[in-house]
């Protein structure tokens, strides 16, 4: 395929509380469910088509994808490679913490018990390569850490840009190969 779409999950309780969700399985808020439903409607309004929605197995992404699938009729599949990065000791800590911002710049760090940026890049870049080589139009529904890595696949960023990169809840972003 020559493109795909990326959507970050809807709002979670920990998003509201300014906490890092990471690999912790956190539910959507009522607003998050509403955002997902609105996103499904936007996809229809904008004439976005796809053969499949690939979603992270974490509940916040799965529920977002489910709403979008129900509204658009696009089938969804769980894609394990889309699970959010495990941020180890930073899970449930403040998202805007200076220490976490700096830690994201250390590509080989596993944050104690988590997953390094290098490991994350390997699985996400491999997934993107598979999409590019495939014959299906795809919408990915995943997480902010995954969005950061997807963005790094398509453009050069220094460590500061990478560490600060993000996407809003239920934002739709198109990537062209």
C-alpha positions in Angstrom: 0.0 0.0 0.0 1.1 3.6 -0.5 -0.4 5.0 2.7 -2.0 4.2 6.1 -3.9 6.0 8.8 -2.9 6.3 12.5 -5.4 7.1 15.3 -4.5 7.4 19.0 -7.0 5.9 21.4 -9.6 8.0 23.2 -9.1 9.7 26.5 -8.4 7.5 29.6 -8.6 8.2 33.3 -4.8 8.4 33.5 -4.7 10.9 30.6 -7.0 13.1 32.7 -4.8 12.5 35.8 -1.6 13.3 33.8 -0.2 9.8 34.4 1.8 7.7 32.0 -0.3 4.7 30.9 2.4 2.8 29.0 1.7 -1.0 29.0 -0.7 -0.6 32.0 -4.2 -1.5 30.7 -6.3 1.6 31.5 -10.0 2.0 30.5 -11.4 4.9 28.4 -13.4 7.6 30.1 -16.9 8.4 29.0 -15.4 11.2 27.0 -12.9 8.7 25.4 -15.8 6.6 24.2 -17.5 9.7 22.8 -14.3 10.7 21.0 -14.0 7.2 19.4 -17.6 7.4 18.2 -16.9 10.9 16.7 -13.8 9.6 15.1 -15.8 6.9 13.4 -18.1 9.5 12.0 -15.2 11.7 10.8 -13.8 8.7 8.9 -17.1 8.3 7.1 -17.4 12.1 6.5 -13.9 12.4 5.2 -14.3 9.4 2.9 -11.5 7.5 4.5 -11.5 3.8 3.4 -9.7 0.8 4.7 -9.8 -2.9 4.5 -8.9 -3.4 8.2 -8.4 -1.6 11.5 -5.3 -3.0 13.3 -5.5 -2.3 17.0 -3.3 -2.6 20.0 -4.5 -5.4 22.4 -4.8 -2.9 25.3 -8.4 -2.1 26.2 -8.2 1.7 25.6 -7.2 1.1 22.0 -9.4 -1.9 21.5 -12.5 0.0 22.6 -11.6 2.9 20.4 -11.2 0.6 17.4 -14.4 -1.2 18.3 -16.4 2.0 18.2 -14.8 3.0 14.9 -15.4 -0.4 13.4 -19.1 -0.4 14.4 -19.6 3.0 12.8 -17.6 2.4 9.6 -18.1 -1.3 9.1 -14.4 -1.7 8.7 -13.4 -5.0 10.5 -10.8 -4.9 13.2 -8.0 -7.2 14.2 -5.7 -7.3 17.2 -2.1 -6.5 16.2 0.2 -7.4 19.2 3.0 -5.2 17.8 0.9 -2.1 18.5 0.9 -2.6 22.3 2.2 0.5 24.0 5.8 0.7 25.1 6.4 -0.6 28.7 7.9 2.5 30.4 9.0 0.4 33.4 9.5 2.6 36.5 7.7 5.5 34.8 4.3 3.8 34.5 1.7 5.8 36.4 4.1 8.7 37.0 3.4 12.3 35.7 3.4 12.4 31.9 5.0 15.9 32.0 7.8 14.9 34.4 11.2 16.3 33.5 12.9 13.1 34.4 10.7 11.1 32.0 11.1 13.6 29.2 14.9 13.2 29.5 14.7 9.4 29.9 12.9 9.1 26.5 16.0 10.4 24.8 18.1 7.4 26.0 17.3 5.0 23.2 18.8 1.9 24.9 17.3 2.4 28.3 14.6 -0.1 29.5 13.5 2.2 32.3 14.4 -0.5 34.8 11.8 -3.2 33.9 10.4 -1.9 30.6 11.2 -1.8 26.9 13.8 0.3 25.2 13.1 2.7 22.4 15.3 0.5 20.2 13.2 -2.5 20.8 10.1 -0.5 20.2 11.5 0.9 17.0 12.3 -2.6 15.8 8.7 -3.9 16.2 7.0 -0.8 14.9 9.3 -0.3 11.9 8.8 -4.0 11.0 5.0 -3.5 11.2 5.2 -0.5 9.0 7.4 -2.4 6.5 4.8 -5.2 6.5 2.0 -2.7 5.8 4.0 -1.1 3.0 4.6 -4.5 1.4 1.0 -5.6 1.9 -2.1 -5.2 -0.2 -4.5 -4.0 2.4 -5.5 -0.4 3.2 -4.9 -0.1 7.0 -6.0 2.1 9.9 -3.8 1.6 13.0 -5.3 2.4 16.4 -2.7 2.6 19.1 -0.9 4.9 21.6 1.1 8.0 21.9 4.4 6.2 22.3 3.6 4.2 19.2 2.7 7.5 17.4 6.1 8.9 18.3 7.8 5.9 16.8 5.7 5.9 13.7 6.5 9.6 13.2 10.2 8.8 13.5 9.9 6.3 10.7 8.9 9.0 8.3 11.0 12.0 9.3 14.3 12.9 10.9 14.1 14.1 14.5 16.7 15.0 17.0 16.3 13.5 20.5 14.5 16.6 21.8 11.9 16.5 19.0 11.4 12.8 19.5 11.0 13.1 23.2 8.4 15.9 22.7 6.5 14.3 19.8 2.9 13.3 20.3 -0.6 13.1 19.0 -4.0 14.1 20.5 -6.5 11.5 21.6 -8.5 10.3 18.6 -6.5 12.4 16.2 -6.4 10.9 12.7 -3.1 11.2 10.9 -2.3 9.9 7.3 1.1 8.6 6.4 2.2 8.3 2.8 5.1 6.0 1.7 
